Amino acid sequence: MIKEHDRIVLLKDLPEDGLQAGDVGTVVHIHRQGEAFEVEFMTLDGGTVAVTTLLSSQIRAVSKRDITHVRELAVS
């Protein structure tokens, strides 16, 4: 079960938000008992990239086998 302040992994690209599958975000609010989640995505130095509402089918909890990977955001 995903809770507030848990880290999650995005499962689908969200080009309108500059996000890609595999990006890691933090749950900041839970809607309708887990049907949807408000998630904040940040750069490693703490800058907010996006705060967006995602369905449970668009994210998953991080696992013990996940490893962080870095990519640079596209310049807009």
Number of C-alpha atoms within 10 A of each C-alpha: 6 16 16 13 14 14 19 23 19 23 16 14 14 13 9 7 12 13 18 16 14 17 19 23 25 19 21 17 15 18 13 7 8 13 11 17 24 17 25 20 22 16 15 8 6 8 9 11 15 16 16 15 17 17 12 16 11 17 22 16 16 16 10 6 5 9 7 7 8 8 8 6 11 7 5 4
